[in-house]
Amino acid sequence: MNLNPLADRVVVKPAAAEEVTKSGLIIPDSAKEKPQQGEIVAVGPGRVSDDGKLITPQVSVGDTVLYGKYSGTEVTVDGDELLIMRESDIFAIVGAKKKK
């Protein structure tokens, strides 16, 4: 993939939507909800603060993240459905160790 996000933007590959409920019922395409979890596939260099310093992103490629239901812009690159969003649209990193 040749997609390099600018500033504090990240590219996320959304997780697949649930196709079967826990009880075994098959969910039709019309009833599937958009996933709110995905994997970071590209990260921009960061944003520039008001005093001119570069603030590096807290996420990195390979992180699994949670984001808002309507976050980001949907794009298709090389047949892959991706989301481009600002780092601030990400709520949490799944399985991240707390930094001291």
C-alpha positions in Angstrom: 0.0 0.0 0.0 1.3 3.4 -1.0 -0.6 5.7 1.3 1.2 8.2 3.6 -1.1 10.2 5.9 -0.1 13.8 6.6 0.2 15.6 10.0 -1.7 13.8 12.8 -3.8 11.6 10.6 -3.8 7.8 10.7 -5.0 5.1 8.3 -7.1 2.4 9.9 -8.2 -1.0 8.4 -11.5 -1.6 10.1 -12.2 -5.0 11.6 -14.7 -7.3 9.8 -18.3 -6.8 10.8 -20.0 -9.5 12.9 -21.7 -12.0 10.6 -23.1 -14.4 13.2 -24.5 -13.6 16.7 -23.2 -15.5 19.7 -26.3 -17.6 19.6 -25.6 -18.6 16.0 -28.1 -16.4 14.1 -26.7 -15.1 10.8 -26.9 -11.3 10.5 -27.9 -10.0 7.0 -25.8 -7.3 5.3 -28.5 -4.7 5.9 -28.4 -5.2 9.7 -24.7 -5.3 10.2 -23.2 -2.4 12.2 -20.1 -0.6 11.2 -17.1 -1.8 13.2 -15.6 0.6 15.7 -12.3 -1.2 16.0 -9.5 -1.6 13.6 -5.7 -1.9 13.0 -3.5 1.1 12.3 -1.7 0.5 8.9 -0.1 4.0 8.5 0.7 7.0 10.8 1.5 10.6 9.9 4.5 12.4 11.3 2.5 14.3 13.9 1.1 17.7 14.3 2.9 21.0 14.9 2.0 22.8 18.1 1.4 26.6 18.3 5.0 27.1 19.4 6.3 25.2 16.4 7.3 21.9 18.1 6.3 18.6 16.5 4.0 16.5 18.6 4.5 12.8 17.7 1.5 10.5 17.6 0.8 8.1 20.5 -0.3 5.3 18.2 1.9 3.2 15.9 1.5 0.8 13.0 0.0 -2.5 14.1 -1.9 -1.1 17.1 -5.5 -2.2 17.4 -7.7 0.9 18.2 -11.2 1.9 19.1 -12.8 4.9 17.4 -16.1 6.6 17.0 -18.9 5.1 14.9 -18.8 8.0 12.3 -15.1 8.8 12.5 -12.9 9.2 9.5 -13.2 9.2 5.8 -13.8 6.0 4.0 -11.4 5.3 1.0 -10.5 2.2 -1.1 -6.9 1.6 -1.9 -5.7 -1.5 -3.8 -9.1 -3.1 -3.1 -8.8 -2.5 0.7 -11.5 -0.5 2.5 -9.7 1.9 4.8 -10.5 4.9 7.1 -8.4 8.0 7.3 -8.9 9.9 10.5 -7.2 12.3 12.9 -5.4 10.8 15.9 -7.8 12.7 18.2 -10.8 10.5 16.8 -9.2 7.5 18.4 -10.6 6.7 21.8 -8.2 3.9 23.0 -5.5 1.4 22.1 -6.7 -2.2 22.8 -4.3 -4.1 24.9 -1.8 -1.2 25.3 0.4 -1.3 28.4 0.1 1.8 30.6 3.1 4.1 30.3 4.6 5.4 33.5 
